[in-house]
Amino acid sequence: MAVPYADLHLQYQTIKPEIDAAVAAVIRDSAFIRGPYVDAFERAFADAVDVRHCVSCANGTDALYIAMKALGIKPGDEVITTAHSWISTSAMITHAGASVVFCDTDAATFTIDPAAIEGAITARTVGIIPVHLYGQPADMAAIMAIARKHGLWVIEDCAQAHLARYRGQQVGTFGEAATYSFYPGKNLGAMGDAGAIVTNRADLAERMAMLARHGGLTKHQHQIEGINSRLDGLQAAILSAKLTHLSRWTEARQAAAAVYDAGLNQIEDVIVPQVGADRTHVYHLYTIQHPRRDQLAAYLSANGVQTAINYPVALPFLEAYRRFNHRAEHFPNARRHQDRILSLPIFAEITPQQQQTVVDLIRAFG
Ligand SMILES: *Cc1c(COP(=O)(O)O)cnc(C)c1O
């Protein structure tokens, strides 16, 4: 493969001594569940994203569930989210006991369209979950204004947007709470599953921690019914080691995105990622649009370049949501993007030569 979609082993090689030492320390101390390595990561991650509290958990999907449960969601409630995301965002609304209400995306940024949110609000609406898709912040000023006007909570799904900023402020600091995934391929990735919820509210942080740990923070004192969703010590130690490199890796992704922008934006059929005003994109993914997307993907693959489609079917049109009978015309942007999006290889260690290969191939394809 001339240009892989991502290269996790290469990243490991660049920091191997730190990762190996972190893993050895946890094994030496038998600090597998909770303990000092988990506490240290929670503190470090809260500091990194400018929030008071970080509650770690098993993955980014559980993080969404725990955040909603902590906010007291109940049957009959409606939660508004975007038509364009990974299924965790909407599936956890259902599992938390509420009903999913999808909104279309903005044509340029792939994030939830604030204009569509107002029209989706009913007397039952309790909250909004914007997703900072691909690493680009949603339009948080508009979303927070709507939330305030209607008395709704906001949970930011930051699974793809570690360290992204909106008007200079970190994502994850706008709503009541925000959720993160540390799935291996995310901008900050563990070597297994991992996740976290952040919040500035001490009451929420405590409730979320209880929910993630069998409903209590002291052994055998179960104040509520919780679940078992813990970050383990090995992943915490690995994440702490990697967190010290996250700013540098983020800058490398942004530099790689700029190289693609320069190489691709003159090609007639290609639309490069559009970044909204005052938003700092962290390029978890670099997703272009092309009218002959499937042919382009096959052509790149045949020439040794791996790509991905995130995601091939927009949420309202998935089999899982057949019960809603959603039609294409209700979500025109998400529907249009679904057939045109293509994510190109991007990772901190991608080389200029690899990027040139990708650009040259796309230019030759036209
Ligand atoms: C990755 C992801 C999640 C889920 O995270 P996991 O750690 O895989 O459970 C949720 N939302 C979005 C937008 C994601 O990209």
The ligand as a Gaussian input file, in Angstrom:
#p B3LYP/6-31G(d) Opt

LIG

0 1
 C      -16.049000       7.253000      17.518000
 C      -17.322000       7.999000      17.734000
 C      -18.207000       7.690000      18.787000
 C      -18.101000       6.430000      19.592000
 O      -16.932000       6.233000      20.249000
 P      -16.479000       4.743000      20.672000
 O      -15.323000       5.014000      21.578000
 O      -16.087000       4.023000      19.429000
 O      -17.610000       4.109000      21.385000
 C      -19.297000       8.517000      19.003000
 N      -19.528000       9.584000      18.214000
 C      -18.728000       9.896000      17.189000
 C      -19.040000      11.096000      16.370000
 C      -17.614000       9.108000      16.900000
 O      -16.837000       9.427000      15.863000

